[in-house]
Amino acid sequence: MDISELVKKDCCGCSACMNSCPKDCIKMKPDKEGFSYPVTDAAKCIDCGRCTKVCPVLNKNKTDDRPKAYLVRHRNDDLRKTSTSGGFFAAAAEFVLKEGGCVFGVGFDENFRVRHSFIESMEDIKQFNRSKYVQSDVGFSYRKVKEFLAGGRKVLFTGTPCQVEGLLNYLGRDYDDLYTMDIICKGVPSPKFWRKYLHWQKKRSGKEIREVRFREKTYGYGSTTMRVVFDDGSEYDEPYDVDPMLQFYSKEMISRPSCYNCHCKGKFRRSSFTAGDYWYVSGAAPRMDDGIGVSQVLVNNAKAAEAFEKIRKNLDVEELDFDNDSAINGGMMVASAKPSPRRDEMFADIDELSVHGLQKKYFPSTFKLKNRIKRQIRPIMYNTGILKLYKKWARKKQSEKAAKG
């Protein structure tokens, strides 16, 4: 079952095949771009076919369940400040943990590699808060989920749409105690580029990294900023149009090939919940727009709706019209992003050029004087409230344009 170059555009790297193999003859191994693909030890393979039966690309299971759409924000402002959006994940996690369950999510290991793991206490929720714009290593998490479910414990599993589909296919049936949450996903960046970025941060600073925060709310919710905290307490804090990791990601140069032809996007999903950002909050529900963050949540089936009624006690909630909301905010939920025409060229350069060299070649305007001046003005605009007013105006215009079609 080795993956050829011809089908790499479809393999999402969810690891369901590896988890399902009864002989453990499938391993996930990185290619030259740093993305993992299944490689089979033919000597161990017994041709049972389980690997192909669980693949979410080869086996697309659909649902007719109609979601309910909501805007939500956690009532704990401190918790929300440390979340990427409105804190819905933390509220759902607390619900499962209080029932004696466990929560699977994505965090950093000691070397800042992005991996799936699980927690059994709210005290550990911080490791899963915030987005990590890197494809996570699922490992054998699906097997662990099944083990917990077999032991009668509730489980919340969070991940990208393809990872959730991979888990559901692997399990083969629904469990009353299982809740899943997928994200409204644009794509998953290369772990290789991420390692190169971390090396660049250490080299340029001469320091060890203590903490990384994607989507830091330095200039409020909606101003995407990368913050890196070093071992001496000093900080690197740059917006998406300056920071190389966020810049190459936002310009569609480092995501997995399958993300540009995603088989798991759609309005109707088998997950319990779908969660993500909602950039049109100022037009849809002005009272919810306090600049700290809000989540869009789709409650996708009856079991999830029952759980949501228990979860919402910790949330401010505003119901959305699903059809209208899908028209306004559904682009990333349904449509795949388009790769940069220079994506392949960039990956051909990745081993030859430094991060700084890549940035100078592909985004030379980053270093122009006028852009440096704009970066100096940004904190002033934020502190005086001008930036927030501008963003509200811009998003209102975007919402009106989207509504008109």
Backbone hydrogen bonds in HBPLUS format (Angstrom, degrees):
<---DONOR---> <-ACCEPTOR-->    atom                        ^
c    i                          cat <-CA-CA->   ^        H-A-AA   ^      H-
h    n   atom  resd res      DA  || num        DHA   H-A  angle D-A-AA Bond
n    s   type  num  typ     dist DA aas  dist angle  dist       angle   num
A0007-VAL N   A0004-SER O   3.23 MM   3  5.71 141.5  2.39 107.9 116.4     1
A0008-LYS N   A0005-GLU O   3.41 MM   3  5.23 157.4  2.47  96.2 102.7     2
A0010-ASP N   A0007-VAL O   2.97 MM   3  5.51 161.1  2.01 114.7 120.9     3
A0011-CYS N   A0007-VAL O   3.25 MM   4  6.62 156.4  2.31 154.9 161.5     4
A0019-ASN N   A0015-SER O   3.06 MM   4  6.30 162.9  2.09 153.1 157.5     5
A0020-SER N   A0016-ALA O   3.00 MM   4  6.10 143.9  2.13 144.6 154.0     6
A0021-CYS N   A0017-CYS O   3.23 MM   4  6.27 130.6  2.49 144.7 154.6     7
A0024-ASP N   A0021-CYS O   3.35 MM   3  5.26 165.3  2.38 102.3 106.4     8
A0041-ASP N   A0025-CYS O   2.79 MM  16  5.11 156.0  1.84 149.1 157.4     9
A0027-LYS N   A0039-VAL O   2.98 MM  12  5.38 164.7  2.00 150.0 153.5    10
A0039-VAL N   A0027-LYS O   2.77 MM  12  5.38 150.8  1.85 154.7 164.9    11
A0029-LYS N   A0037-TYR O   2.89 MM   8  5.42 167.4  1.90 149.0 145.8    12
A0037-TYR N   A0029-LYS O   2.90 MM   8  5.42 157.7  1.95 133.7 135.5    13
A0031-ASP N   A0035-PHE O   2.88 MM   4  5.64 142.8  2.02 139.1 146.3    14
A0034-GLY N   A0031-ASP O   2.98 MM   3  5.23 155.5  2.04 108.7 116.7    15
A0044-LYS N   A0041-ASP O   2.97 MM   3  5.67 147.4  2.08 120.2 128.5    16
A0045-CYS N   A0041-ASP O   3.25 MM   4  6.43 138.4  2.43 146.3 157.6    17
A0053-LYS N   A0049-GLY O   3.19 MM   4  6.40 147.1  2.30 147.4 157.1    18
A0054-VAL N   A0050-ARG O   3.23 MM   4  6.44 138.0  2.41 150.2 157.9    19
A0059-ASN N   A0055-CYS O   2.92 MM   4  5.91 138.7  2.10 146.8 158.9    20
A0068-LYS N   A0299-VAL O   2.97 MM 231  5.12 150.8  2.06 133.8 142.1    21
A0299-VAL N   A0068-LYS O   2.83 MM 231  5.12 165.6  1.85 154.4 157.9    22
A0320-LEU N   A0069-ALA O   2.85 MM 251  5.17 176.3  1.85 135.6 134.3    23
A0070-TYR N   A0297-VAL O   2.89 MM 227  5.23 151.0  1.97 152.9 161.4    24
A0297-VAL N   A0070-TYR O   2.90 MM 227  5.23 167.2  1.92 149.8 152.6    25
A0071-LEU N   A0318-GLU O   2.73 MM 247  5.05 159.5  1.77 152.0 159.3    26
A0318-GLU N   A0071-LEU O   2.88 MM 247  5.05 154.5  1.94 151.3 155.2    27
A0072-VAL N   A0295-SER O   2.87 MM 223  5.26 160.5  1.91 152.4 158.1    28
A0295-SER N   A0072-VAL O   2.83 MM 223  5.26 178.0  1.83 164.8 165.5    29
A0073-ARG N   A0316-ASP O   3.03 MM 243  5.33 142.4  2.18 144.2 152.4    30
A0316-ASP N   A0073-ARG O   2.86 MM 243  5.33 165.4  1.89 158.0 161.7    31
A0074-HIS N   A0086-GLY O   2.76 MM  12  5.97 157.5  1.81 169.7 171.5    32
A0075-ARG N   A0314-ASN O   3.02 MM 239  5.91 162.1  2.06 157.5 153.8    33
A0080-ARG N   A0076-ASN O   3.02 MM   4  6.32 156.1  2.08 149.8 157.3    34
A0081-LYS N   A0077-ASP O   2.93 MM   4  6.14 144.5  2.06 145.2 153.8    35
A0082-THR N   A0079-LEU O   3.12 MM   3  5.38 136.8  2.32 100.9 112.4    36
A0083-SER N   A0080-ARG O   3.08 MM   3  4.97 161.6  2.12 102.2 107.3    37
A0091-ALA N   A0087-GLY O   3.31 MM   4  6.61 154.6  2.38 146.5 153.0    38
A0092-ALA N   A0088-PHE O   2.94 MM   4  6.23 162.5  1.98 160.8 165.1    39
A0093-ALA N   A0089-PHE O   2.83 MM   4  6.01 158.9  1.87 153.3 159.9    40
A0094-GLU N   A0090-ALA O   2.96 MM   4  6.11 155.9  2.02 143.5 149.6    41
A0095-PHE N   A0091-ALA O   3.17 MM   4  6.41 153.4  2.24 143.1 149.5    42
A0096-VAL N   A0092-ALA O   3.20 MM   4  6.55 158.8  2.25 150.1 154.1    43
A0097-LEU N   A0093-ALA O   2.88 MM   4  6.06 168.0  1.89 158.9 162.7    44
A0098-LYS N   A0094-GLU O   2.95 MM   4  5.96 156.7  2.01 147.6 152.9    45
A0099-GLU N   A0096-VAL O   3.09 MM   3  5.23 140.7  2.25  99.6 111.2    46
A0101-GLY N   A0096-VAL O   3.00 MM   5  5.24 151.0  2.08 146.8 143.3    47
A0100-GLY N   A0097-LEU O   2.97 MM   3  5.13 153.7  2.04 111.7 113.9    48
A0102-CYS N   A0154-LYS O   3.02 MM  52  6.50 146.3  2.13 145.3 151.5    49
A0156-LEU N   A0102-CYS O   3.06 MM  54  6.52 153.8  2.13 153.7 161.2    50
A0103-VAL N   A0119-ILE O   3.02 MM  16  5.37 162.6  2.05 150.2 155.9    51
A0119-ILE N   A0103-VAL O   2.85 MM  16  5.37 148.6  1.95 144.5 154.0    52
A0104-PHE N   A0156-LEU O   2.74 MM  52  6.11 168.8  1.75 167.9 171.9    53
A0158-THR N   A0104-PHE O   3.07 MM  54  6.00 148.8  2.17 134.1 143.6    54
A0105-GLY N   A0117-SER O   3.04 MM  12  5.89 153.3  2.11 153.3 161.7    55
A0117-SER N   A0105-GLY O   3.05 MM  12  5.89 153.9  2.12 159.2 166.9    56
A0107-GLY N   A0115-ARG O   2.97 MM   8  5.66 166.5  1.99 163.0 161.5    57
A0115-ARG N   A0107-GLY O   2.92 MM   8  5.66 164.6  1.94 165.1 169.2    58
A0109-ASP N   A0113-ARG O   2.93 MM   4  5.45 144.6  2.05 144.5 155.9    59
A0112-PHE N   A0109-ASP O   2.98 MM   3  5.08 163.3  2.01 117.2 117.7    60
A0137-ASP N   A0114-VAL O   2.97 MM  23  6.38 151.7  2.06 134.1 140.8    61
A0116-HIS N   A0137-ASP O   2.98 MM  21  5.98 168.8  2.00 142.5 139.6    62
A0124-ASP N   A0121-SER O   3.08 MM   3  5.74 162.6  2.11 116.1 121.3    63
A0125-ILE N   A0122-MET O   3.10 MM   3  5.13 170.6  2.11 111.4 113.7    64
A0127-GLN N   A0124-ASP O   3.28 MM   3  6.16 155.1  2.35 122.9 126.9    65
A0128-PHE N   A0125-ILE O   2.96 MM   3  5.61 153.1  2.03 119.4 127.1    66
A0129-ASN N   A0125-ILE O   3.24 MM   4  6.53 133.0  2.48 145.2 157.8    67
A0134-VAL N   A0132-LYS O   2.78 MM   2  5.57 139.2  1.95 104.3  92.5    68
A0135-GLN N   A0189-PRO O   3.04 MM  54  5.78 156.9  2.09 155.7 150.3    69
A0141-SER N   A0138-VAL O   3.19 MM   3  5.83 155.3  2.26 131.5 138.9    70
A0144-LYS N   A0140-PHE O   3.28 MM   4  6.68 153.4  2.35 145.8 153.4    71
A0145-VAL N   A0141-SER O   2.86 MM   4  6.18 153.4  1.93 153.9 161.3    72
A0146-LYS N   A0142-TYR O   3.09 MM   4  6.37 163.1  2.12 149.2 152.7    73
A0147-GLU N   A0143-ARG O   2.98 MM   4  6.25 150.2  2.07 143.6 152.2    74
A0148-PHE N   A0144-LYS O   2.99 MM   4  6.28 157.7  2.04 152.0 156.5    75
A0149-LEU N   A0145-VAL O   2.96 MM   4  6.24 163.5  1.99 155.0 159.8    76
A0150-ALA N   A0146-LYS O   2.90 MM   4  6.03 157.1  1.95 147.2 153.5    77
A0151-GLY N   A0147-GLU O   3.16 MM   4  6.35 132.0  2.40 134.4 146.4    78
A0151-GLY N   A0148-PHE O   3.06 MM   3  5.05 130.6  2.32  93.8 107.6    79
A0153-ARG N   A0148-PHE O   3.11 MM   5  5.53 165.3  2.13 149.8 147.2    80
A0152-GLY N   A0149-LEU O   2.97 MM   3  5.16 161.6  2.00 110.3 113.7    81
A0155-VAL N   A0177-ASP O   2.89 MM  22  6.25 159.3  1.94 160.6 160.2    82
A0179-TYR N   A0155-VAL O   2.79 MM  24  6.08 156.6  1.85 162.6 170.3    83
A0157-PHE N   A0179-TYR O   2.88 MM  22  6.42 155.0  1.95 154.1 160.6    84
A0181-MET N   A0157-PHE O   2.86 MM  24  6.24 152.5  1.94 155.3 157.2    85
A0159-GLY N   A0181-MET O   3.08 MM  22  6.60 149.7  2.17 159.2 165.0    86
A0163-GLN N   A0160-THR O   3.09 MM   3  5.20 120.9  2.46 100.3 115.2    87
A0164-VAL N   A0160-THR O   3.02 MM   4  6.31 159.5  2.06 160.3 165.9    88
A0165-GLU N   A0161-PRO O   2.96 MM   4  6.14 161.7  2.00 147.4 152.8    89
A0166-GLY N   A0162-CYS O   2.86 MM   4  5.94 149.6  1.95 137.2 146.2    90
A0167-LEU N   A0163-GLN O   2.97 MM   4  6.23 154.6  2.04 143.6 149.6    91
A0168-LEU N   A0164-VAL O   2.97 MM   4  6.25 167.8  1.98 155.1 157.7    92
A0169-ASN N   A0165-GLU O   2.93 MM   4  6.09 160.2  1.97 150.0 155.4    93
A0170-TYR N   A0166-GLY O   2.93 MM   4  6.05 153.6  2.00 143.0 151.0    94
A0171-LEU N   A0167-LEU O   2.89 MM   4  6.16 159.2  1.93 157.1 161.9    95
A0172-GLY N   A0168-LEU O   3.05 MM   4  6.18 150.9  2.13 141.3 149.1    96
A0178-LEU N   A0175-TYR O   3.15 MM   3  5.27 168.2  2.16 110.4 113.4    97
A0272-SER N   A0180-THR O   3.01 MM  92  5.03 126.6  2.30 114.1 128.9    98
A0273-PHE N   A0180-THR O   2.95 MM  93  6.35 154.2  2.02 152.4 160.7    99
A0182-ASP N   A0273-PHE O   2.99 MM  91  6.49 150.9  2.07 160.9 158.7   100
A0275-ALA N   A0182-ASP O   2.98 MM  93  6.48 156.4  2.04 155.7 162.6   101
A0184-ILE N   A0275-ALA O   2.94 MM  91  6.09 140.6  2.10 146.8 148.8   102
A0256-ARG N   A0188-VAL O   3.00 MM  68  5.92 138.6  2.17 145.5 152.1   103
A0190-SER N   A0254-ILE O   2.89 MM  64  5.71 127.7  2.17 148.1 160.7   104
A0194-TRP N   A0190-SER O   3.09 MM   4  6.38 156.1  2.15 146.7 153.8   105
A0195-ARG N   A0191-PRO O   2.95 MM   4  6.22 155.3  2.02 144.8 150.1   106
A0196-LYS N   A0192-LYS O   3.04 MM   4  6.29 157.4  2.09 147.5 154.0   107
A0197-TYR N   A0193-PHE O   2.86 MM   4  6.10 149.1  1.96 146.7 155.7   108
A0198-LEU N   A0194-TRP O   2.94 MM   4  6.25 159.5  1.99 153.1 157.7   109
A0199-HIS N   A0195-ARG O   3.02 MM   4  6.25 159.0  2.07 147.5 153.0   110
A0200-TRP N   A0196-LYS O   3.01 MM   4  6.24 152.8  2.09 143.0 150.4   111
A0201-GLN N   A0197-TYR O   2.90 MM   4  6.25 155.6  1.96 152.4 158.9   112
A0202-LYS N   A0198-LEU O   3.03 MM   4  6.32 159.5  2.07 151.1 155.9   113
A0203-LYS N   A0199-HIS O   2.92 MM   4  6.10 160.0  1.96 150.4 156.4   114
A0204-ARG N   A0200-TRP O   2.87 MM   4  5.94 169.6  1.88 155.1 158.0   115
A0205-SER N   A0201-GLN O   3.16 MM   4  6.09 148.2  2.27 138.4 146.2   116
A0206-GLY N   A0202-LYS O   2.74 MM   4  5.46 141.8  1.88 140.0 150.5   117
A0231-ASP N   A0208-GLU O   2.87 MM  23  5.53 146.4  1.98 156.4 157.1   118
A0210-ARG N   A0229-VAL O   2.75 MM  19  5.54 160.3  1.79 148.3 153.6   119
A0211-GLU N   A0229-VAL O   3.08 MM  18  4.98 155.9  2.14 141.4 140.9   120
A0229-VAL N   A0211-GLU O   2.82 MM  18  4.98 166.5  1.84 145.0 149.7   121
A0213-ARG N   A0227-ARG O   2.78 MM  14  5.11 161.5  1.81 164.2 164.4   122
A0227-ARG N   A0213-ARG O   3.08 MM  14  5.11 166.4  2.10 141.5 145.6   123
A0216-GLU N   A0225-THR O   2.81 MM   9  5.14 149.3  1.90 158.5 151.9   124
A0220-GLY N   A0217-LYS O   3.19 MM   3  4.63 160.8  2.23 103.7 100.4   125
A0223-SER N   A0220-GLY O   3.23 MM   3  5.91 161.6  2.27 136.4 136.9   126
A0221-TYR N   A0291-GLY O   2.89 MM  70  5.28 170.9  1.90 142.2 143.5   127
A0240-TYR N   A0224-THR O   3.03 MM  16  5.67 135.2  2.23 158.9 151.6   128
A0226-MET N   A0238-GLU O   2.84 MM  12  5.50 168.0  1.86 163.0 158.8   129
A0238-GLU N   A0226-MET O   3.08 MM  12  5.50 153.2  2.16 152.4 156.1   130
A0228-VAL N   A0236-TYR O   2.93 MM   8  5.05 155.2  1.99 139.7 147.3   131
A0236-TYR N   A0228-VAL O   2.86 MM   8  5.05 157.1  1.91 148.4 156.0   132
A0230-PHE N   A0234-SER O   2.93 MM   4  5.50 174.1  1.93 162.9 164.9   133
A0233-GLY N   A0230-PHE O   2.94 MM   3  5.41 162.2  1.97 121.7 124.2   134
A0242-VAL N   A0239-PRO O   3.00 MM   3  5.54 160.6  2.04 122.1 124.5   135
A0243-ASP N   A0239-PRO O   2.89 MM   4  5.95 176.2  1.90 174.0 174.7   136
A0247-GLN N   A0243-ASP O   2.83 MM   4  5.82 152.0  1.91 154.2 163.8   137
A0248-PHE N   A0244-PRO O   2.91 MM   4  5.93 177.0  1.91 153.1 153.7   138
A0249-TYR N   A0245-MET O   3.18 MM   4  6.23 152.0  2.26 139.6 147.7   139
A0250-SER N   A0246-LEU O   2.83 MM   4  5.89 166.8  1.85 147.3 151.4   140
A0251-LYS N   A0247-GLN O   3.11 MM   4  6.20 141.3  2.27 142.7 152.3   141
A0253-MET N   A0248-PHE O   3.03 MM   5  5.39 155.7  2.10 165.7 167.3   142
A0252-GLU N   A0249-TYR O   3.01 MM   3  5.24 159.1  2.06 116.2 116.7   143
A0340-SER N   A0252-GLU O   2.88 MM  88  5.33 167.4  1.89 150.1 145.8   144
A0259-CYS N   A0256-ARG O   2.93 MM   3  5.44 145.6  2.05 115.4 125.6   145
A0260-TYR N   A0257-PRO O   3.13 MM   3  5.80 158.7  2.18 117.1 122.8   146
A0261-ASN N   A0258-SER O   2.97 MM   3  5.20 159.9  2.01 109.5 114.6   147
A0266-GLY N   A0333-MET O   2.97 MM  67  5.96 146.6  2.08 158.7 151.7   148
A0300-ASN N   A0272-SER O   2.92 MM  28  5.34 161.3  1.96 151.3 154.2   149
A0274-THR N   A0298-LEU O   2.99 MM  24  4.96 148.9  2.09 136.8 144.7   150
A0298-LEU N   A0274-THR O   2.77 MM  24  4.96 159.2  1.81 148.7 155.3   151
A0276-GLY N   A0296-GLN O   3.02 MM  20  5.29 141.3  2.17 146.5 153.6   152
A0296-GLN N   A0276-GLY O   2.80 MM  20  5.29 172.6  1.81 151.9 154.5   153
A0283-GLY N   A0280-TYR O   3.07 MM   3  5.62 141.6  2.22 112.3 122.1   154
A0284-ALA N   A0280-TYR O   3.02 MM   4  6.24 161.5  2.06 154.5 160.5   155
A0285-ALA N   A0281-VAL O   2.81 MM   4  5.34 162.1  1.84 142.2 148.4   156
A0288-MET N   A0285-ALA O   2.91 MM   3  5.64 155.7  1.97 124.9 132.0   157
A0289-ASP N   A0286-PRO O   3.08 MM   3  5.28 157.8  2.13 108.6 115.6   158
A0305-ALA N   A0301-ASN O   2.92 MM   4  6.20 148.7  2.02 147.9 157.9   159
A0306-GLU N   A0302-ALA O   3.06 MM   4  6.33 151.2  2.15 148.5 154.5   160
A0307-ALA N   A0303-LYS O   3.20 MM   4  6.51 155.9  2.26 143.7 149.9   161
A0308-PHE N   A0304-ALA O   2.77 MM   4  5.98 152.2  1.85 149.2 158.0   162
A0309-GLU N   A0305-ALA O   3.23 MM   4  6.44 146.4  2.35 142.0 148.0   163
A0310-LYS N   A0307-ALA O   2.98 MM   3  5.33 135.8  2.18 105.7 117.8   164
A0311-ILE N   A0307-ALA O   2.95 MM   4  6.27 150.3  2.04 148.8 158.4   165
A0312-ARG N   A0308-PHE O   2.90 MM   4  5.87 156.5  1.96 154.3 157.6   166
A0314-ASN N   A0311-ILE O   3.30 MM   3  6.43 178.1  2.30 133.3 133.4   167
A0315-LEU N   A0312-ARG O   2.96 MM   3  4.85 165.3  1.98 111.3 113.4   168
A0325-ASP N   A0321-ASP O   2.76 MM   4  5.80 164.5  1.79 162.5 168.0   169
A0326-SER N   A0322-PHE O   2.86 MM   4  5.92 152.0  1.94 145.4 152.5   170
A0327-ALA N   A0323-ASP O   3.23 MM   4  6.48 145.6  2.36 138.7 147.0   171
A0327-ALA N   A0324-ASN O   3.14 MM   3  5.20 122.5  2.49  94.6 108.8   172
A0328-ILE N   A0324-ASN O   3.08 MM   4  6.41 148.1  2.18 145.9 154.7   173
A0329-ASN N   A0325-ASP O   2.72 MM   4  5.67 169.5  1.74 160.4 162.9   174
A0330-GLY N   A0326-SER O   3.01 MM   4  4.34 123.4  2.34 118.8 121.8   175
A0333-MET N   A0330-GLY O   3.03 MM   3  4.90 122.5  2.37  95.1 111.2   176
A0334-VAL N   A0330-GLY O   2.97 MM   4  6.03 137.6  2.15 156.8 165.0   177
A0335-ALA N   A0331-GLY O   2.76 MM   4  5.52 156.7  1.82 154.1 161.7   178
A0343-ARG N   A0340-SER O   3.06 MM   3  5.20 165.7  2.08 116.6 116.5   179
A0346-MET N   A0342-ARG O   2.92 MM   4  6.16 153.8  1.99 152.5 159.5   180
A0347-PHE N   A0343-ARG O   3.07 MM   4  6.46 160.7  2.11 155.6 159.9   181
A0348-ALA N   A0344-ASP O   2.99 MM   4  6.20 138.6  2.16 140.2 151.6   182
A0349-ASP N   A0345-GLU O   3.18 MM   4  6.47 129.5  2.45 136.9 149.4   183
A0349-ASP N   A0346-MET O   2.95 MM   3  5.11 135.9  2.15 100.0 112.9   184
A0350-ILE N   A0346-MET O   3.09 MM   4  6.21 117.5  2.50 139.7 156.3   185
A0352-GLU N   A0349-ASP O   2.89 MM   3  5.23 143.5  2.02 112.0 123.7   186
A0353-LEU N   A0349-ASP O   2.96 MM   4  5.90 159.6  2.00 177.6 175.1   187
A0358-LEU N   A0354-SER O   2.81 MM   4  6.09 155.7  1.86 153.3 159.6   188
A0359-GLN N   A0355-VAL O   2.90 MM   4  6.12 160.0  1.94 149.9 155.4   189
A0360-LYS N   A0356-HIS O   2.94 MM   4  6.16 157.4  1.99 147.8 153.9   190
A0361-LYS N   A0357-GLY O   3.04 MM   4  6.20 147.9  2.14 141.8 150.1   191
A0362-TYR N   A0358-LEU O   2.90 MM   4  6.05 168.8  1.91 156.3 159.1   192
A0363-PHE N   A0359-GLN O   2.76 MM   4  5.18 151.0  1.84 138.9 146.9   193
A0366-THR N   A0363-PHE O   3.11 MM   3  5.86 162.1  2.15 120.7 125.7   194
A0367-PHE N   A0364-PRO O   3.15 MM   3  5.96 157.7  2.20 121.9 125.9   195
A0368-LYS N   A0365-SER O   3.08 MM   3  5.16 166.6  2.09 109.1 113.3   196
A0371-ASN N   A0368-LYS O   3.15 MM   3  5.57 127.8  2.43 106.9 119.3   197
A0372-ARG N   A0368-LYS O   3.17 MM   4  6.52 148.6  2.27 148.5 158.0   198
A0372-ARG N   A0369-LEU O   3.09 MM   3  5.06 119.3  2.47  95.0 110.4   199
A0373-ILE N   A0369-LEU O   2.95 MM   4  6.26 153.4  2.02 153.6 160.9   200
A0374-LYS N   A0370-LYS O   3.06 MM   4  6.31 153.0  2.14 138.2 145.3   201
A0375-ARG N   A0371-ASN O   3.10 MM   4  6.32 149.0  2.20 140.0 147.4   202
A0376-GLN N   A0372-ARG O   3.15 MM   4  6.46 141.5  2.30 139.5 149.6   203
A0376-GLN N   A0373-ILE O   3.06 MM   3  5.07 123.4  2.39  95.4 110.1   204
A0377-ILE N   A0373-ILE O   2.99 MM   4  6.30 143.3  2.13 147.6 158.1   205
A0378-ARG N   A0374-LYS O   3.06 MM   4  6.18 142.1  2.20 144.5 153.5   206
A0380-ILE N   A0377-ILE O   2.97 MM   3  5.35 120.8  2.33 109.9 125.1   207
A0381-MET N   A0377-ILE O   3.03 MM   4  6.35 158.2  2.08 157.3 164.3   208
A0382-TYR N   A0378-ARG O   2.93 MM   4  6.19 154.3  1.99 154.5 162.0   209
A0383-ASN N   A0379-PRO O   2.93 MM   4  6.10 166.8  1.95 150.0 153.0   210
A0384-THR N   A0380-ILE O   3.08 MM   4  6.17 143.0  2.22 144.8 153.6   211
A0386-ILE N   A0381-MET O   2.94 MM   5  4.97 112.6  2.41 151.4 158.3   212
A0387-LEU N   A0381-MET O   3.04 MM   6  5.00 169.1  2.05 112.9 113.4   213
A0385-GLY N   A0382-TYR O   3.14 MM   3  5.19 153.2  2.21 101.9 110.2   214
A0389-LEU N   A0385-GLY O   3.24 MM   4  6.48 162.4  2.27 148.6 153.0   215
A0390-TYR N   A0386-ILE O   2.93 MM   4  6.14 158.4  1.97 151.8 158.0   216
A0391-LYS N   A0387-LEU O   2.95 MM   4  6.17 162.4  1.98 152.1 156.4   217
A0392-LYS N   A0388-LYS O   2.98 MM   4  6.19 157.8  2.03 148.6 154.8   218
A0393-TRP N   A0389-LEU O   3.04 MM   4  6.24 159.8  2.08 146.8 152.1   219
A0394-ALA N   A0390-TYR O   2.87 MM   4  6.14 163.2  1.90 153.1 157.9   220
A0395-ARG N   A0391-LYS O   2.90 MM   4  6.04 161.3  1.93 150.9 155.4   221
A0396-LYS N   A0392-LYS O   2.98 MM   4  6.08 150.0  2.07 143.6 152.0   222
A0397-LYS N   A0393-TRP O   3.05 MM   4  6.32 155.7  2.11 148.6 154.7   223
A0398-GLN N   A0394-ALA O   2.99 MM   4  6.27 152.3  2.07 142.3 150.3   224
A0399-SER N   A0395-ARG O   2.84 MM   4  6.02 157.4  1.89 147.4 153.2   225
A0400-GLU N   A0396-LYS O   2.96 MM   4  6.18 160.9  2.00 148.4 153.2   226
A0401-LYS N   A0397-LYS O   2.94 MM   4  6.12 156.3  2.00 145.9 152.6   227
A0402-ALA N   A0398-GLN O   2.88 MM   4  6.09 160.7  1.92 150.3 155.4   228
A0403-ALA N   A0399-SER O   2.93 MM   4  6.06 157.8  1.98 149.0 155.0   229
A0404-LYS N   A0400-GLU O   3.20 MM   4  6.35 141.8  2.35 138.5 147.1   230
A0405-GLY N   A0402-ALA O   2.96 MM   3  5.09 148.5  2.06 101.2 111.3   231
